Amino acid sequence: MVEDEFDNFMERVTKVEHMMKMLKSSDPQVADRARQMADILVRSDQVPHKHQYGLLEEGSDELQSNLSSRVDRTVINKKAFEVVGGTNNPTDMTKEDFMAQVEKDAQRRAKDRKERKQRSDELKAKANKAFREKKFEEALDLYSKAIDETRDSALLFENRALTYLHLELFQRVVKDCESALGLNANSLK
């Protein structure tokens, strides 16, 4: 399957390369055929096999149908609109309905973020305790779980890096330090 896709890709590259050479031609008819091919390529996302290398007659019905036909690949999540007023048509949604959905989504995200932050803080406190008791493997596990909850805390990455340092996992120390600096470039820890 992958070889077929690669072969198809390379065939298209060859066609485009040939088309580009034709566009540079000093012969206006050759350049015009190349523009026709380019239009077909852009509009239908592929050069029809029998039209490759400019075998189209200008003004032909086949050329016009290829130039005017396009494949619509738009996918709309219609279930998203069922929540709002039971309609499947996005044009039926009022501004108020839309803003209510945005507000509801923002509140849900804020609540979720607050819960994840709370779980992260609990895990961090347990990890700090384990670290002080020199239970580095346990601390590492707890810091990792805390980071899974909130990935935007430089302090968690710093603490986990220090734990890696005690476990002599130096490559991971560097990685966590880079992550911490990425979140807080002024971090001294």
C-alpha positions in Angstrom: 0.0 0.0 0.0 2.8 2.4 0.9 4.7 1.6 -2.3 1.6 2.3 -4.3 1.1 5.7 -2.6 4.7 6.6 -3.1 4.5 5.5 -6.8 1.4 7.6 -7.3 3.1 10.6 -5.6 6.2 10.2 -7.8 4.0 10.0 -10.9 2.3 13.3 -9.9 5.7 14.9 -9.2 6.8 13.9 -12.7 3.7 15.3 -14.2 4.1 18.6 -12.4 7.8 18.8 -13.4 6.8 18.2 -17.0 4.1 20.8 -16.7 6.5 23.4 -15.3 8.9 22.8 -18.2 6.0 23.3 -20.6 5.1 26.6 -18.9 8.6 27.9 -19.6 8.3 27.0 -23.3 8.7 29.8 -25.8 5.9 28.2 -27.9 2.6 29.9 -26.8 0.5 26.7 -27.6 2.7 24.6 -25.4 2.5 27.1 -22.6 -1.2 27.4 -23.0 -1.6 23.6 -22.8 0.5 23.7 -19.6 -1.8 26.3 -18.1 -4.8 24.1 -18.9 -3.1 21.2 -17.2 -2.3 23.4 -14.2 -6.0 24.4 -14.0 -7.1 20.8 -14.0 -4.5 19.9 -11.4 -5.6 22.7 -9.1 -9.3 22.3 -9.5 -9.6 18.5 -9.5 -6.6 17.8 -7.4 -5.3 15.4 -10.0 -4.4 15.4 -13.7 -6.7 13.1 -15.5 -4.8 10.2 -17.0 -5.8 10.7 -20.6 -5.0 14.4 -20.4 -1.5 14.1 -19.1 1.1 16.1 -20.9 -1.3 18.4 -22.5 -3.3 16.3 -24.8 -6.4 18.5 -24.5 -7.9 20.4 -27.3 -8.7 24.0 -26.4 -12.4 24.6 -26.1 -13.3 20.9 -25.8 -16.2 19.9 -23.7 -14.0 17.5 -21.7 -11.6 20.3 -20.8 -14.5 22.5 -19.7 -16.0 19.7 -17.5 -12.6 19.0 -15.9 -12.0 22.7 -15.3 -15.4 23.2 -13.7 -15.7 20.0 -11.7 -14.3 20.0 -8.1 -14.5 17.5 -5.4 -16.0 18.9 -2.2 -14.2 17.3 0.7 -15.7 19.4 3.4 -16.8 17.6 6.5 -19.1 19.2 8.9 -19.8 17.9 12.4 -23.6 18.1 12.4 -23.9 16.6 15.8 -22.3 19.8 17.2 -25.4 21.7 16.2 -27.9 19.3 17.7 -26.9 20.7 21.2 -28.1 24.2 20.2 -31.8 24.3 19.7 -32.0 20.9 18.1 -31.1 22.3 14.7 -28.7 20.7 12.2 -28.4 23.9 10.2 -25.6 26.3 11.5 -27.3 29.2 9.9 -30.3 28.7 12.2 -28.1 29.3 15.3 -28.6 32.7 16.8 -25.8 34.9 18.1 -27.2 34.4 21.6 -27.1 30.6 21.2 -23.6 30.7 19.9 -22.4 32.9 22.7 -24.2 30.7 25.3 -22.3 27.7 23.9 -19.0 29.5 24.0 -19.7 30.6 27.6 -20.8 27.1 28.6 -17.6 25.6 27.0 -15.4 28.2 28.7 -17.0 27.4 32.1 -16.6 23.7 31.6 -12.9 24.1 30.6 -12.2 26.3 33.6 -13.8 23.8 36.0 -11.9 21.0 34.4 -8.6 23.0 34.7 -9.3 23.8 38.4 -9.9 20.1 39.2 -6.7 19.0 37.4 -4.7 21.7 39.2 -6.1 20.5 42.5 -5.2 16.9 41.8 -1.7 18.1 40.6 -1.2 20.0 43.8 -2.1 17.0 45.9 0.3 14.8 43.9 3.0 17.4 44.2 2.6 17.5 48.0 2.9 13.7 48.2 5.9 13.8 45.9 7.6 16.5 48.0 7.1 14.3 51.1 8.5 11.2 49.4 11.5 13.3 48.1 12.3 14.5 51.7 12.1 10.9 52.9 14.6 10.0 50.1 12.0 7.8 48.4 13.1 9.0 45.0 11.3 6.3 42.8 8.0 7.1 44.6 8.6 10.8 44.2 9.4 10.4 40.5 6.2 8.5 39.9 4.2 11.2 41.8 5.8 14.1 40.0 5.2 12.4 36.7 1.5 12.0 37.5 1.3 15.6 38.6 2.9 16.7 35.3 0.3 14.6 33.5 -2.4 16.6 35.2 -0.9 20.1 34.5 1.8 20.3 31.9 2.4 24.0 32.4 4.1 24.1 35.7 7.8 24.8 35.5 8.2 23.9 39.2 7.0 20.3 38.6 9.5 19.8 35.9 12.2 21.3 38.1 11.3 19.0 41.0 11.2 16.0 38.7 14.6 17.0 37.3 16.1 17.1 40.8 14.6 13.7 41.4 16.2 12.4 38.2 19.5 13.9 39.4 19.3 11.8 42.6 18.5 8.7 40.5 21.5 9.6 38.2 19.3 9.7 35.1 21.2 12.7 33.7 19.7 12.8 30.2 16.2 13.0 31.7 17.5 15.8 34.0 18.5 17.8 31.0 15.2 17.2 29.2 13.1 18.3 32.2 15.3 21.3 32.8 14.8 22.3 29.1 11.0 21.9 29.6 11.1 24.0 32.8 13.0 26.8 31.0 10.6 26.6 28.2 7.8 27.4 30.6 9.7 29.9 32.7 12.9 31.3 31.0 13.8 33.2 34.2 13.8 30.1 36.5 16.9 30.0 38.7 16.1 26.6 40.1 
